[in-house]
Amino acid sequence: MQVEQKMVGWILGKAGVVLKEIEQKSGARVSIDQSTKDMGFSTVRINGNWHQSSTARLLIQDKLTQANPAG
């Protein structure tokens, strides 16, 4: 999934704490490819079974909503 570059910090959290929490809660492996950050976005890769992946996606979307409630 693509995420605006300015939101990457919200997903990572300080020292990666939020990302680790998302991985623990979902059981999925989550990584962020920032090779496109110059274009204004990064790609979040989620690896796991269907349930793990969908849970991780929901947790990420929740975090993004907290960061930017207006959408």
N, CA, C and O atoms as CSV, one atom per row, in Angstrom:
chain,resi,resn,atom,element,x,y,z
A,1,MET,N,N,0.841,-1.178,0.000
A,1,MET,CA,C,0.000,0.000,0.000
A,1,MET,C,C,0.884,1.239,0.000
A,1,MET,O,O,1.959,1.240,0.600
A,2,GLN,N,N,0.436,2.284,-0.667
A,2,GLN,CA,C,1.211,3.516,-0.726
A,2,GLN,C,C,0.787,4.457,0.399
A,2,GLN,O,O,-0.392,4.561,0.737
A,3,VAL,N,N,1.771,5.130,0.964
A,3,VAL,CA,C,1.531,6.057,2.066
A,3,VAL,C,C,2.267,7.349,1.758
A,3,VAL,O,O,3.408,7.328,1.294
A,4,GLU,N,N,1.607,8.481,2.019
A,4,GLU,CA,C,2.281,9.766,1.835
A,4,GLU,C,C,3.549,9.786,2.680
A,4,GLU,O,O,3.558,9.311,3.815
A,5,GLN,N,N,4.611,10.339,2.118
A,5,GLN,CA,C,5.902,10.340,2.802
A,5,GLN,C,C,5.818,11.010,4.173
A,5,GLN,O,O,6.451,10.560,5.128
A,6,LYS,N,N,5.035,12.087,4.266
A,6,LYS,CA,C,4.947,12.802,5.538
A,6,LYS,C,C,4.285,11.972,6.641
A,6,LYS,O,O,4.377,12.325,7.816
A,7,MET,N,N,3.614,10.865,6.271
A,7,MET,CA,C,2.938,10.013,7.248
A,7,MET,C,C,3.785,8.814,7.696
A,7,MET,O,O,3.411,8.104,8.629
A,8,VAL,N,N,4.906,8.595,7.042
A,8,VAL,CA,C,5.745,7.430,7.345
A,8,VAL,C,C,6.189,7.437,8.811
A,8,VAL,O,O,6.215,6.390,9.457
A,9,GLY,N,N,6.531,8.589,9.322
A,9,GLY,CA,C,6.963,8.695,10.710
A,9,GLY,C,C,5.909,8.229,11.701
A,9,GLY,O,O,6.239,7.668,12.746
A,10,TRP,N,N,4.633,8.462,11.373
A,10,TRP,CA,C,3.546,8.026,12.243
A,10,TRP,C,C,3.463,6.504,12.286
A,10,TRP,O,O,3.165,5.918,13.327
A,11,ILE,N,N,3.728,5.870,11.147
A,11,ILE,CA,C,3.658,4.408,11.081
A,11,ILE,C,C,4.868,3.785,11.776
A,11,ILE,O,O,4.747,2.773,12.466
A,12,LEU,N,N,6.022,4.397,11.589
A,12,LEU,CA,C,7.231,3.866,12.225
A,12,LEU,C,C,7.210,4.076,13.731
A,12,LEU,O,O,7.494,3.152,14.493
A,13,GLY,N,N,6.879,5.271,14.157
A,13,GLY,CA,C,6.952,5.607,15.570
A,13,GLY,C,C,8.399,5.809,15.977
A,13,GLY,O,O,9.315,5.534,15.202
A,14,LYS,N,N,8.599,6.284,17.173
A,14,LYS,CA,C,9.946,6.532,17.670
A,14,LYS,C,C,10.693,5.206,17.788
A,14,LYS,O,O,10.234,4.282,18.460
A,15,ALA,N,N,11.839,5.123,17.132
A,15,ALA,CA,C,12.684,3.915,17.124
A,15,ALA,C,C,11.931,2.683,16.616
A,15,ALA,O,O,12.277,1.555,16.967
A,16,GLY,N,N,10.901,2.898,15.788
A,16,GLY,CA,C,10.184,1.769,15.190
A,16,GLY,C,C,9.174,1.103,16.109
A,16,GLY,O,O,8.689,0.012,15.809
A,17,VAL,N,N,8.851,1.746,17.226
A,17,VAL,CA,C,7.965,1.144,18.221
A,17,VAL,C,C,6.568,0.864,17.658
A,17,VAL,O,O,6.016,-0.212,17.889
A,18,VAL,N,N,6.000,1.808,16.932
A,18,VAL,CA,C,4.643,1.631,16.399
A,18,VAL,C,C,4.623,0.504,15.372
A,18,VAL,O,O,3.706,-0.318,15.370
A,19,LEU,N,N,5.621,0.460,14.506
A,19,LEU,CA,C,5.695,-0.598,13.498
A,19,LEU,C,C,5.790,-1.973,14.163
A,19,LEU,O,O,5.129,-2.919,13.735
A,20,LYS,N,N,6.605,-2.079,15.196
A,20,LYS,CA,C,6.736,-3.352,15.926
A,20,LYS,C,C,5.420,-3.741,16.585
A,20,LYS,O,O,5.060,-4.918,16.622
A,21,GLU,N,N,4.709,-2.753,17.102
A,21,GLU,CA,C,3.413,-3.006,17.732
A,21,GLU,C,C,2.409,-3.527,16.704
A,21,GLU,O,O,1.647,-4.451,16.990
A,22,ILE,N,N,2.407,-2.938,15.513
A,22,ILE,CA,C,1.517,-3.394,14.440
A,22,ILE,C,C,1.842,-4.839,14.080
A,22,ILE,O,O,0.940,-5.654,13.888
A,23,GLU,N,N,3.132,-5.154,13.988
A,23,GLU,CA,C,3.547,-6.518,13.671
A,23,GLU,C,C,3.112,-7.495,14.764
A,23,GLU,O,O,2.642,-8.591,14.460
A,24,GLN,N,N,3.264,-7.110,16.020
A,24,GLN,CA,C,2.879,-7.982,17.130
A,24,GLN,C,C,1.379,-8.237,17.145
A,24,GLN,O,O,0.944,-9.376,17.310
A,25,LYS,N,N,0.590,-7.188,16.974
A,25,LYS,CA,C,-0.866,-7.320,17.039
A,25,LYS,C,C,-1.418,-8.113,15.855
A,25,LYS,O,O,-2.385,-8.860,16.006
A,26,SER,N,N,-0.810,-7.955,14.681
A,26,SER,CA,C,-1.350,-8.587,13.476
A,26,SER,C,C,-0.729,-9.947,13.177
A,26,SER,O,O,-1.372,-10.812,12.582
A,27,GLY,N,N,0.514,-10.133,13.589
A,27,GLY,CA,C,1.225,-11.359,13.229
A,27,GLY,C,C,1.861,-11.280,11.850
A,27,GLY,O,O,2.516,-12.228,11.416
A,28,ALA,N,N,1.675,-10.166,11.160
A,28,ALA,CA,C,2.238,-9.973,9.820
A,28,ALA,C,C,3.608,-9.308,9.928
A,28,ALA,O,O,3.938,-8.701,10.947
A,29,ARG,N,N,4.389,-9.429,8.877
A,29,ARG,CA,C,5.684,-8.744,8.775
A,29,ARG,C,C,5.451,-7.492,7.940
A,29,ARG,O,O,4.950,-7.574,6.818
A,30,VAL,N,N,5.812,-6.338,8.483
A,30,VAL,CA,C,5.571,-5.063,7.802
A,30,VAL,C,C,6.903,-4.374,7.544
A,30,VAL,O,O,7.732,-4.251,8.445
A,31,SER,N,N,7.106,-3.923,6.306
A,31,SER,CA,C,8.310,-3.168,5.974
A,31,SER,C,C,7.914,-1.952,5.147
A,31,SER,O,O,6.876,-1.937,4.486
A,32,ILE,N,N,8.757,-0.945,5.199
A,32,ILE,CA,C,8.478,0.293,4.463
A,32,ILE,C,C,9.618,0.559,3.497
A,32,ILE,O,O,10.768,0.721,3.905
A,33,ASP,N,N,9.289,0.602,2.220
A,33,ASP,CA,C,10.254,0.894,1.169
A,33,ASP,C,C,10.184,2.392,0.886
A,33,ASP,O,O,9.195,2.882,0.342
A,34,GLN,N,N,11.240,3.114,1.260
A,34,GLN,CA,C,11.246,4.568,1.089
A,34,GLN,C,C,12.054,5.009,-0.138
A,34,GLN,O,O,12.466,6.166,-0.230
A,35,SER,N,N,12.276,4.092,-1.071
A,35,SER,CA,C,13.057,4.441,-2.261
A,35,SER,C,C,12.340,5.468,-3.137
A,35,SER,O,O,12.973,6.091,-3.990
A,36,THR,N,N,11.036,5.656,-2.944
A,36,THR,CA,C,10.271,6.628,-3.735
A,36,THR,C,C,9.942,7.888,-2.934
A,36,THR,O,O,9.078,8.668,-3.333
A,37,LYS,N,N,10.624,8.086,-1.814
A,37,LYS,CA,C,10.269,9.230,-0.962
A,37,LYS,C,C,10.436,10.567,-1.673
A,37,LYS,O,O,9.751,11.532,-1.332
A,38,ASP,N,N,11.332,10.643,-2.651
A,38,ASP,CA,C,11.492,11.887,-3.412
A,38,ASP,C,C,10.243,12.214,-4.228
A,38,ASP,O,O,10.028,13.364,-4.611
A,39,MET,N,N,9.428,11.204,-4.490
A,39,MET,CA,C,8.184,11.400,-5.235
A,39,MET,C,C,7.005,11.699,-4.300
A,39,MET,O,O,5.882,11.907,-4.759
A,40,GLY,N,N,7.267,11.719,-2.990
A,40,GLY,CA,C,6.237,12.094,-2.030
A,40,GLY,C,C,5.493,10.934,-1.392
A,40,GLY,O,O,4.530,11.152,-0.657
A,41,PHE,N,N,5.918,9.706,-1.655
A,41,PHE,CA,C,5.249,8.566,-1.038
A,41,PHE,C,C,6.247,7.442,-0.788
A,41,PHE,O,O,7.338,7.413,-1.356
A,42,SER,N,N,5.845,6.527,0.072
A,42,SER,CA,C,6.606,5.309,0.324
A,42,SER,C,C,5.646,4.133,0.192
A,42,SER,O,O,4.429,4.310,0.238
A,43,THR,N,N,6.192,2.941,0.029
A,43,THR,CA,C,5.375,1.745,-0.126
A,43,THR,C,C,5.499,0.885,1.124
A,43,THR,O,O,6.599,0.515,1.535
A,44,VAL,N,N,4.355,0.576,1.720
A,44,VAL,CA,C,4.320,-0.310,2.878
A,44,VAL,C,C,4.043,-1.714,2.361
A,44,VAL,O,O,3.038,-1.954,1.692
A,45,ARG,N,N,4.948,-2.640,2.680
A,45,ARG,CA,C,4.780,-4.030,2.273
A,45,ARG,C,C,4.356,-4.846,3.486
A,45,ARG,O,O,4.964,-4.761,4.554
A,46,ILE,N,N,3.305,-5.636,3.306
A,46,ILE,CA,C,2.764,-6.449,4.387
A,46,ILE,C,C,2.833,-7.911,3.958
A,46,ILE,O,O,2.266,-8.294,2.934
A,47,ASN,N,N,3.531,-8.722,4.749
A,47,ASN,CA,C,3.651,-10.143,4.454
A,47,ASN,C,C,3.019,-10.967,5.569
A,47,ASN,O,O,3.298,-10.758,6.750
A,48,GLY,N,N,2.170,-11.897,5.179
A,48,GLY,CA,C,1.490,-12.762,6.129
A,48,GLY,C,C,0.300,-13.399,5.441
A,48,GLY,O,O,0.066,-13.173,4.253
A,49,ASN,N,N,-0.451,-14.193,6.183
A,49,ASN,CA,C,-1.641,-14.779,5.577
A,49,ASN,C,C,-2.715,-13.699,5.436
A,49,ASN,O,O,-2.504,-12.551,5.826
A,50,TRP,N,N,-3.855,-14.071,4.881
A,50,TRP,CA,C,-4.894,-13.084,4.591
A,50,TRP,C,C,-5.320,-12.345,5.854
A,50,TRP,O,O,-5.413,-11.118,5.850
A,51,HIS,N,N,-5.576,-13.069,6.920
A,51,HIS,CA,C,-6.039,-12.458,8.168
A,51,HIS,C,C,-4.981,-11.522,8.748
A,51,HIS,O,O,-5.298,-10.412,9.176
A,52,GLN,N,N,-3.727,-11.969,8.761
A,52,GLN,CA,C,-2.642,-11.141,9.291
A,52,GLN,C,C,-2.489,-9.861,8.475
A,52,GLN,O,O,-2.334,-8.771,9.025
A,53,SER,N,N,-2.534,-10.013,7.156
A,53,SER,CA,C,-2.363,-8.859,6.263
A,53,SER,C,C,-3.493,-7.856,6.425
A,53,SER,O,O,-3.250,-6.652,6.495
A,54,SER,N,N,-4.722,-8.343,6.485
A,54,SER,CA,C,-5.852,-7.418,6.606
A,54,SER,C,C,-5.848,-6.726,7.972
A,54,SER,O,O,-6.206,-5.552,8.070
A,55,THR,N,N,-5.448,-7.440,9.020
A,55,THR,CA,C,-5.343,-6.828,10.341
A,55,THR,C,C,-4.272,-5.742,10.345
A,55,THR,O,O,-4.494,-4.651,10.869
A,56,ALA,N,N,-3.124,-6.036,9.768
A,56,ALA,CA,C,-2.043,-5.045,9.699
A,56,ALA,C,C,-2.492,-3.823,8.915
A,56,ALA,O,O,-2.215,-2.692,9.315
A,57,ARG,N,N,-3.181,-4.039,7.807
A,57,ARG,CA,C,-3.670,-2.915,6.989
A,57,ARG,C,C,-4.623,-2.035,7.806
A,57,ARG,O,O,-4.536,-0.809,7.752
A,58,LEU,N,N,-5.520,-2.653,8.552
A,58,LEU,CA,C,-6.457,-1.890,9.376
A,58,LEU,C,C,-5.731,-1.095,10.459
A,58,LEU,O,O,-6.068,0.060,10.720
A,59,LEU,N,N,-4.739,-1.715,11.083
A,59,LEU,CA,C,-3.973,-1.015,12.116
A,59,LEU,C,C,-3.222,0.180,11.536
A,59,LEU,O,O,-3.143,1.235,12.165
A,60,ILE,N,N,-2.674,0.010,10.340
A,60,ILE,CA,C,-1.964,1.106,9.678
A,60,ILE,C,C,-2.941,2.222,9.328
A,60,ILE,O,O,-2.648,3.399,9.541
A,61,GLN,N,N,-4.107,1.850,8.788
A,61,GLN,CA,C,-5.099,2.865,8.437
A,61,GLN,C,C,-5.590,3.613,9.678
A,61,GLN,O,O,-5.825,4.820,9.629
A,62,ASP,N,N,-5.743,2.886,10.796
A,62,ASP,CA,C,-6.129,3.542,12.052
A,62,ASP,C,C,-5.075,4.564,12.470
A,62,ASP,O,O,-5.408,5.677,12.877
A,63,LYS,N,N,-3.815,4.183,12.368
A,63,LYS,CA,C,-2.726,5.082,12.752
A,63,LYS,C,C,-2.713,6.325,11.854
A,63,LYS,O,O,-2.506,7.439,12.334
A,64,LEU,N,N,-2.933,6.131,10.565
A,64,LEU,CA,C,-2.979,7.254,9.634
A,64,LEU,C,C,-4.154,8.182,9.936
A,64,LEU,O,O,-4.031,9.401,9.812
A,65,THR,N,N,-5.284,7.612,10.331
A,65,THR,CA,C,-6.455,8.414,10.690
A,65,THR,C,C,-6.179,9.234,11.946
A,65,THR,O,O,-6.603,10.386,12.042
A,66,GLN,N,N,-5.469,8.645,12.908
A,66,GLN,CA,C,-5.093,9.384,14.117
A,66,GLN,C,C,-4.191,10.555,13.778
A,66,GLN,O,O,-4.299,11.628,14.369
A,67,ALA,N,N,-3.302,10.341,12.824
A,67,ALA,CA,C,-2.350,11.377,12.444
A,67,ALA,C,C,-3.016,12.504,11.658
A,67,ALA,O,O,-2.623,13.666,11.763
A,68,ASN,N,N,-4.029,12.144,10.871
A,68,ASN,CA,C,-4.673,13.117,10.009
A,68,ASN,C,C,-6.193,12.879,10.009
A,68,ASN,O,O,-6.722,12.324,9.046
A,69,PRO,N,N,-6.894,13.287,11.062
A,69,PRO,CA,C,-8.320,12.993,11.193
A,69,PRO,C,C,-9.177,13.524,10.052
A,69,PRO,O,O,-10.243,12.974,9.775
A,70,ALA,N,N,-8.730,14.582,9.389
A,70,ALA,CA,C,-9.517,15.164,8.295
A,70,ALA,C,C,-9.461,14.303,7.042
A,70,ALA,O,O,-10.247,14.502,6.116
A,71,GLY,N,N,-8.532,13.341,7.005
A,71,GLY,CA,C,-8.436,12.468,5.837
A,71,GLY,C,C,-7.353,12.927,4.963
A,71,GLY,O,O,-7.105,12.325,3.919
